[in-house]
Amino acid sequence: MNLTVIITTYNAEKTIGRVLVALKENCPQDARVVVVDDGSTDSTREIIRDKEWPALSLICADKIGRARALNVGVAAAKEGIICINDADDLSLWERFNAAKILFENRTDFGLMFTGAYEVEHLEDCSEYCSGPQIASAQSIHDLKLKEVTVNRLYRGNPFHHSTAAFTKKTWLEVGKYREDLPVCIDYDFYLRVLEKRRVTFVDSKMLIRCIGNTRFYSKFSRINYLKVLLQIRKTYRAALKPNILLRFYDLRLALQLRLLKSTKS
C-alpha cells in the first residue's frame, strides 16, 4: 500500500527542518510527505522548499484552520495509508513499518496508534534517534496490538495524534475531519472511526513527542475546550453506546465547566 505522511504547519521554522530530515531517513523509499502550511509568517515555507526531496510536496494555504488543512493534505495523498505527523514530532521508522504491516493484512482495522517518547525539546531526543529502538516487526503477530474499545475511548483520549495512522478509505467513509470544530478535532474523528471500524494501539514507542511550548492548542481556553468536548461526547453517545457508568465522566466534565464559569463571573 502507498504511504503518505501529512504535516500541517504554522510558523514552525524552529522544528520543521529537523522533522523533515528524520522523515527522509525513516520513511519507506516509496512514501510521500505532504506539508500543508496554514499561512506561516516566518521562514517555514522557505525551509521546506529548500529540501531537495522529490517525495516532499508543499501546499500553501492562508489561515484555513487545522482541520481543513488536514483534509487538504489527505485529499492530496494517494490511496493507501495516512500517517499524521506534527511539525515538532519525530516519527521513528518502526511506526511506518507497523502501519504497513497492519493495514496490508487487516482490513477490519481503521485506525492505529502507537506509544511515544516525550521530550521538552527536539534537542533532547538524540538517545532515541541512534537506531532501531525495538525489534523489527516482520508480521502482524510481532506487533503488540491492544484493542481500543468504545469504553476506553469514551472515557478519554489517551492517544497523541502524531501517532495516528489510518487509510484514506477510512477517512472518506467517516466523513473526513470536521472543519467546524475549534478543538477536539482528532477526538471527534477517532470516535467516528470507532463507529465503523476497529481501532488498535501498538504498545511500543514509535514517535518522539515534543511537549514544550510549541503545542498549538496549549493556549486554548479551558472553558471553550470543555464545551466542545461535552458536545462531541453527547453527539456520539447514542451510536457508540458506552457503559452507562461512564456518564460519570460527563458529569465530572460538566462540573469542571461550571466551576470555571463561576470563577470567571
N, C-alpha and C positions, 0 to 999 in steps of 0.2 A: 504493500500500500504506500501511496505517496504520503510524505510527512511535511507539514508546514508549521513553522513557529510564528506565532503572532505576537508582536510587541506594540503597545501603544505608548507614545512618548509625549511629554510636555516639559520643556526646559530640563532635559536630562543630560546636559553636557558633561556633568561630573562622573556619570556612570555608564552611559550608553556605549562608549568605545570599548571599555573592559568587557561588557556583556557580549558585544558582537564578536570580540576576539575569542571568548570562551565558546560561543556557539559555533564559530568556524572550526574550532578544534574538536568539538564534541558531537556535532550533528552528523547523521549519516551523510554520505557523499552526495546522495541524490535528493537531500532535503532542501526546502526553500525557507527563507526567512522574510516575512513581510512586516515592515515597520510602518505604522500609521502615526504620523506626527500631528498632534492636535494644536497647531498654532504656536509652536515654540518661538520665543523671542530671543533665545540665546543661540549658541552655536551648534545645537543638537543636529540640525539638518546637514550642516556642513561636515560634521564629524561622520555622519552616516554616508554621505556622498563620497567622502574621501576613501572609504573602504573599497578596495579592489576585490570584489567577491561577486561573481555572476549570479550566485544563488540569492543575493540580497536585493530586495525591492523596497523602495521608499514611496509612500503615498502621503502627500502633503494635504492636510485639511486645515480648516480655520475655525477652531473652537466649536467642534460638533459634539463634544462630550465623550466620556469614556465608552459608554455602551454603544453608541453609534460607531465610534472608531473601531471597536472590536468587531462589530458587524461588517464594516467596510473591509477590514483585514481578512476575516474569514471568507467573505464573498469573493475576495481576490485569490483565495487559495484553490488549489486543485482538489478534486475529490480525494478523500482519504483521511488521514489523522491530523488533528489540530492540537498543537501544544501551546498553551498560553504562557507567556514569559514576561514578567515585569521588566522595566528598563533599569532596575537596580538589583536584579536577582540573577544568579548564575546557575544554569542547568548543567548537571553532570551527564556524561554520555550514557550512564545506566538508565536514566529517565527515558530517553528516546528508544533504547533497546527494549525496555519493559513495555512501552506503549505499542511498539510494533508487534511484539510477541502476543500481547493481549488481544489487540483488535484484529490481528490477522488470523486469530484462532477462535475467537469467541464473539459472535455477532450479537449475543444477548446482552452484552455489556455496552452501556452508552457513555460512561464517564469513569475516569480513573484518576485517583490522587496518589501522591507519594509522600513520604516524610521529608523533612528538610532540616539542615543545619541552620542555626541562627547566629548572625554576626551583627555588630553595630555598624560596621563599615566594610566595604568590599576589600579594603586593605588588610582586614583581619582574616581573610579566608585562605591564605596560602597553604595551610596544612591540609585542606580539603581538595586542593587542585593539583596535587602531585601525582595523581594516577588513580586508577580504579579504587573505590572505597569498599566495594563489596564484590563477591564472586560474580562473574558474568553469567547471567541467566541464559540458558540455551533453549529452554522450553517453558511453557506456561506452568509446568509443575515446579519449576525453580523459583517462581515468583511467590512471595509471601502475601497472598491475597486475603483480604478481610472484607467480607460483605458489609456495605454501608446500608443499614436498614432505615426504614421510614422513621422509626422511633429515634434512632441515633441522630439523623439529620434534622428532625423536627426539634429535638432538644436544643440544638445549637449547631453552628457551623465551625468545626474544629480544623477545617482544611484551608490551606493557603492557595489562593487562586493561581499562583505561579506554578503549582504542581498539577494543575488540572489538564487533562488530555481527553479528547472526545473525537468522534468522527464528524465530518461535515454533514453527513446524512442525519446524524442525531440532532445537530444544530438546526437543520431545516425542519425536522419532524416536530421539535418543541416550539418553534416559532422565533428562533434567534434570541439575542439578548434584548430585554425590554429597554427601550430608549427613553421611556417616560419616568424612569426611576432616578432620583438623585444619588442614592446609595443602595447598598444591598443588591447590587446588580448581579453579582455572582451567585449569592444565596438563592435568589429568585430563579435563576437559570438552573441551578442544581436540583431544586425541588421539582421543576417541570420535567427535567430528565428522569427523575426518580418515578414520576407518574407513568412513564412509558418503558423504561429500560432499567436494567440492574446497574448499580454503582459499586465500585470497589476501591479499596485502599491498599496500596502496595506498602507493606510495613518495612520499608528500607529508606534511608535518607538519600535522595537523588537530586537535591537542589540546595543551593546556598542562598538563604533568605536574608536580605538586609533589613534590619528592624530599626534603623536610625531614623532621622527626621525627614527622610525623603519620601515617606509613605504619603500617598496622595490624599487619603481620606482621614488622616490622623487629626486634622484640624476641623473636621466637620462637626457641627452642633450635635451634642448627645441627645438633645430633645428631638430634633428632626430625625436623627437616626432611629430612635425608638419608635417614633410614629410610623415610619416606613416599614420597619421590621414587624411591628404588630399587624399592620395591614397585609403584608405578604403572608404571614402565618395564617391569618384569617382567610385569605383567598384560597389557599391550598388545603386547608384543614379537612374540608368535606371529602375531597378527592383522595387524599392520602390516608385518611383515617388513622391517625396516630393513637396510641394508647390514651384513654381518657384521663389518666393520671398526669399526662404531660401538659394538660391545661394549667397545671400549677406554674409552669414556666411562663405561660402567657400572663397569668395573674401577677407574677413577680415582675415581669417587664412593665406591665401596666402600672404597678405600684411605683416602680422606679421613675416612670414618666410623670406620674402625679406629684411625686416628691420634688422632682427637678422643676416642674412648673410652679410649685408652691414657693420654692426658694427664689425663683425669678421674679415673682409678683411682690 
